[in-house]
Structures are given as C-alpha cells and as structure tokens.
Amino acid sequence: MSYLLDKKTQRNKIFKITLGIVVLIILFYFKSGVFDGLSSASQVFFHPVLVVGQNVGEKFGSLGAYFISKNSLFLENQNLKDQIRDSAADRANYLSVVDENNKLKEILGRKNENKKMILAAILAKPNQSVYDTLIIDAGTAQGIKVGGMVFAFGNVPIGRVDLVYESSSNVVLFSNAGEKTQVVVTGKDSFLEIVGRGGGNFEMILPRDFILQKGDQVVLPGINPYVLAIVETIISDPRDPFTKVLLVSPVNIQELKFVEVDEQR
C-alpha cells in the first residue's frame, strides 16, 4: 500500500514538472503576444490613475503660474504708481516755478524804470511774524535802509522798512493797527490821514459833507500816485457830524512771494 502511494506521488511530481516545462516553452515561443496582453491589461488598469495625476499636475502648474502672474502685476502696478507720484511732484514743482516766474515778470513789467528797486523774497508773513509785519531776505548787504518804501507788484505801496540786519529786514505794513499815513483821495486835493486796522484794512474819519463812494482810491502824496487803499464801506449817521470810511489794500499780502524796496529812500 505504501508502495502504491509513493508511486502515485512520483507520477504527480513528474506531471507537474512536465507541465511547467510545457508552460515555459509556450511562453518562450509566444512571449510577444503574452507580454503585449499583460501590457494592455496594465494600461487599462493604470490609465485612469495616470490621467488623474496628469490633471492634478497641470492644475498645480496653472495655480503656480497664476500666483506668479498676480505678483508680477502687483509689482508693475506699484511701479506705475511710483512713476505717477514722481510725475505729479515734478509737475507741481514745474508749476510753482512757472508761477514764480510769471509773478517776477509782472513785477518787472509794472515797475517804474526810473526807480531803483531791490527785489526781496518774503521769509515770514503776518500769520507767521508779528501782526502786520513782514520779514524779507534782504538787508544792509543788499543796500536796504530803514525807512525804505516797500512795494508789491512793483507799484503798490504796502509798508516801510522798520529794522535792518545784514541779510534780512523787518517791514511794518501800512495796515498795521494804529499806523497812520498821509494820503490824498484821487480827484481831490485834500490831504487826509488813513489809519491801519490790521489785516490789510484801513479807516478814515471824515466830515460828513466830504463825499466818498465805494471804489474811490486813496494814494500816497507825490509825483507818482501810488494807490494805497480802496474805499470799501462808508458808515454814516445823520446825528454824527463825521463819517467813518473803511478801506482795503488792493493786494492780498498772503498771496505775495516777493516785494521790492525803494533804495532811494
């Protein structure tokens, strides 16, 4: 019985070996078709995975390109803003120079060529210095003297030099509160006194029968009738024998950048 089992086991072993040899022979002769089949099967199985991976890679690539493009646009936009600010600053500076040049031309165009004037820039105005005074950047080194008449636009008297230093001077405006100046009303021969009220304003006290109208001008006595102030308001009361006249300077001191000083005085 044991002999028969051993013989059966030996036959099974021989069969398996023979089957293995046959399979190897078949694979050797038909390897191209078999491997192609396996290749096709693997391609069918892994193709969705490969497609998904490719799509994910493309998405991440597109996302990276988006952030790079956005950062580039931001930097370009910032650069353009900087250029616009620089251009605006240059234009503002240019306009300031043009405005200054035009004002200087206006001063020179109105100026009496027979008068020797010293041009000076205003360093401080009434809102920056003592009330109704100016500080200018010309002094003894430029020929400024105490008492020199100070003009705006070359022909509008606005004050006189009060103090002089080497390279600067202090100018008291005619409109300084309490400042008294002799004037003549245009078209009349009477000498009158005008009193400063501050801030470019003046007043006069006149007899009630001395008729003035709004817009009348008062000038400094002399050959050249320099306009000092213009009548703005007339205040009268039938019970009062006097009339109060309010006047204003023809120039706005706050808008001035330059003045001229008559060096002959």
C-alpha positions, 0 to 999 in steps of 0.5 A: 500500500505504501508502495502504491502511494509513493508511486502515485506521488512520483507520477504527480511530481513528474506531471507537474514538472512536465507541465511547467516545462510545457508552460515555459516553452509556450511562453518562450515561443509566444512571449510577444503576444503574452507580454503585449496582453499583460501590457494592455491589461496594465494600461487599462488598469493604470490609465485612469490613475495616470490621467488623474495625476496628469490633471492634478499636475497641470492644475498645480502648474496653472495655480503656480503660474497664476500666483506668479502672474498676480505678483508680477502685476502687483509689482508693475502696478506699484511701479506705475504708481511710483512713476505717477507720484514722481510725475505729479511732484515734478509737475507741481514743482514745474508749476510753482516755478512757472508761477514764480516766474510769471509773478517776477515778470509782472513785477518787472513789467509794472515797475517804474524804470526810473526807480531803483528797486531791490527785489526781496523774497518774503521769509515770514508773513503776518500769520507767521511774524508779528501782526502786520509785519513782514520779514524779507531776505534782504538787508544792509548787504543788499543796500536796504535802509530803514525807512525804505518804501516797500512795494508789491507788484512793483507799484503798490505801496504796502509798508516801510522798512522798520529794522535792518540786519545784514541779510534780512529786514523787518517791514511794518505794513501800512495796515498795521493797527494804529499806523497812520499815513498821509494820503490824498483821495484821487480827484481831490486835493485834500490831504487826509490821514488813513489809519491801519486796522490790521489785516490789510484794512484801513479807516478814515474819519471824515466830515460828513459833507466830504463825499466818498463812494465805494471804489474811490482810491486813496494814494500816497502824496507825490509825483507818482500816485501810488494807490494805497487803499480802496474805499470799501464801506462808508458808515454814516449817521445823520446825528454824527457830524463825521463819517467813518470810511473803511478801506482795503489794500488792493493786494492780498499780502498772503498771496505775495512771494516777493516785494521790492524796496525803494533804495532811494529812500 
